[in-house]
């Protein structure tokens, strides 16, 4: 199980669970993606900054009991925020960069899925059954500019959702009140890409807030510390708004 995820803190029923599906750029030694190793430090391989934010939130959990479930393998090896049958779950190209080591036949794809995707999601589902949180924070980060698009990405933070919009109606104004440029369903819509939370939150009736932070804001320790505090404050506000 440790191959696919890291569990930080002690999960508590009624607490906060941070889930970061793209928290690592680790590639197991027996997998050759066939790419320039420098790409592993770019957005195609990892959601830059989110692991450090989650670690800080868990370390300073005096306000809310907080634990974190962090992917421990690169999204280029297995993208946990995709349906298991989606081509992008094992991408053979990402933002214009070919990933030749992911050109797998059916057997290779099945083996990769069984090794990484299944235990990650089965383990998370088991954790949620044992310690049902009051709120899940689905934490991602996004690049300020895609190599394959000229579209501007001016938002500092985005809030995503699919069918359950409840927490978004709290999160968006809370973030805007702090002077942030907030994208509602940006940089992409949660109605199109929300696989992990569709499965574990909406599918189980667990409230969640899905956040995308622009990576240039959280590339160093000071930014990560500031945004960890912002995320804790946001989650506190959302949980208070949901309280009976």
N, C-alpha and C positions, 0 to 999 in steps of 0.2 A: 504493500500500500504506500509506503514512503516513497517509492519510485515515482508515483503519480501526484502526490500532494504533500503539503506540510500542514499540520494542524497546530496553531498557536493558541495559547491560553486554554482555559477550561470552559467548554461549552455549557451554558446554563439554560434550562427551560425558562422562557420569559425574558431572556437577554437579547443581545445583538450578535449576529453572526455575519462577519465580513466574508464574502466569497469573491475571489479573484481568479478567474479562469485563465488569465494570460499573465500570471505573475512571474514566470520564470523564462529564461532563455536556455535552459539546460538541454543538451542533446546527449542521450546515452552513448557511451563509447562504441557500442556495436551498431549504431545507426549512422550512415554517411548520407547527409542531405545533398552533397555535391555542390555546396555553395561557398563563396568567400566567407571565411569566419567573421569578417568585419560586419556582415549583415546580421549576425546574432545580437549585435548591440543596437539595432534599429527597430523601428516600430513593427516591422513585419514579423519579428521573432518574439517580441515581449511588449507588454504594456508598461512602458518605462515609468518608474516611480511608485507603482501601486503596492508592491511588496513592502517597501519602506513605510508607506503610509499605514498599511495594515499593521505592521509591527509596532509602530508608535501608538496606534489606537489600542492595541492589546496591552502594551506596556503601561499605558495611562488610562486604565479602565475604572477609575474611581467614580466617574459619573454614571456609566452604564457597564454592567458586566459584559465583556466583549471577548469573543474568540474569533479566529480567522481560519478559513479553509482556502489554502493557496495552491494553485497548480504548481507542480515541481518539474514540469517538462515544457519545452517551448511549444507555442502554438503552431510552429512549423512542423513539429513531430505529430502533434494531435491537437486540433482546435476544439476545446471542450465546449465552446459556445456555438456549436453547430449541431444540427441533427445528425445522427450516426450515418445516415445514408446520403448526406450532402457531399458533393465533390470537395467543397472547401474544408471539410473536417480533416482531410489530409491533403493540403493544397499542393498542386504541382506548379503554381505560379502565385506570387504575392506582390501586389503593387508593381507589376512589370518585371519582377525578378523570377526567372525560372528556378524551380526546385527539383532538379532531375532525380534526386534520391527518393522522391515521393511518387514517381511514376510506377506504381505498384500494380500487379495483377490482382485478381479477386482474392486469391489466397493470401497474398501479402497484405492487402487491405484488411482482410478479416483478422489476421494475426495482430496487426497494429491496433485495431479496434479492441480486441480482446485483452491486449497487454496494457493499454492506457485508458481508452475511453470508458470501457465498462467498469473497471474498478474505481475510477474517479467518481463516476456518477452513482454507482451502487453504494460506495462508501458515504458520499454526501447524503444520499437518501436515507441511509441507515442512521446517520448522525441526526438528521432532522426528525426522524421518528423518535429517537431516544431523548433528544433535548430540543423540543420545538421552540424556536426563538420567537420573541415578540416581533422582530424585524430582521430581514436580511438586507444588508447593503451589498449590492452587486457593484464591484468597483473595477473600472476600466480607465484607460487613458488613450488619447488620440493624438496623432501627429498634426502639427500645425499646417502641413502641406503634404499632399500626396504626390508621388512622382508621376502618376498617371493621370492627374487632373489639375487644371488651373483654377478650380473652384476655391474661393476664399473660405477659410474656416476661422472666423473671427471670435467664436465663442470661447470663453474661458472654461466653461463647464457646461455639460449637457445633461439633461434628465430624460431618460428613456422609459417607455412603458408599452404594454400591449393592451390587453383587455382591462386590466385593473389600473385605473388612473388615480385611485384614491390618494396615494402618497405623493404623486406628482403635483397635485393641486396644493399640497403643503410645501413641498420641496422647492418648486420654482419661485414662488414669491419670497420664501425665506432667503434663498440665495440672492435674488435680485435686491432685496432690502439691504444686503451687505455690499452693494455696489458692483456686483459681478455681472459680466455679460453672459447671460444664460441662454442656452439653446434648448427649446422645447422640441423634443424628438430630433436632436442634433448631436453629433454629426451624421447620424442616420436614424431611421425610425425603429423603435422597438416593436412596431407591428410587423416589421420585415425581418428583424434579426434580434431574437430574444430567447434563443433556444434553451439556455441553461435555466433562466428564471421561469420560462413557460413550464418547464418540467418540474422544478423543485419548489417554486413559490406559487405561481398561479395554479399549477396543477394540484397543489396541496392546500390551497387557501391560506398561505402564509404571506402576510404583508411584506412588501419589499420596495426598496428604492434603488433604481439603477442609475449609476452616475458615470459620466465620462469627463475626465479632467484633461485639459490640454497639456501635452507633455513638456513643453518648454517652461511651464510654471512649476513643475515638480521634478526637475532634473538634478536638483542639489538638496542637501540636507535641510537648508532653511525653508525652501519651498515645501518639502515633504512634511516638515514639522508644522508649518502653518496650515497646510491642507488637512493634515490629520486632525488638528483642532477644529477646523471647519466641518469636517465630516462627522466628528463626534457631536458637535453642536447641532448639525442638521438632523442627525439620527435622534438626538434627544427631543428636538422639536417635533419630528414626525411621530415618535412614540407618545409624546404628550398629547398630540392632536388625536391620536387613535384611542387614548385611554377612555374608558366608560365614564 
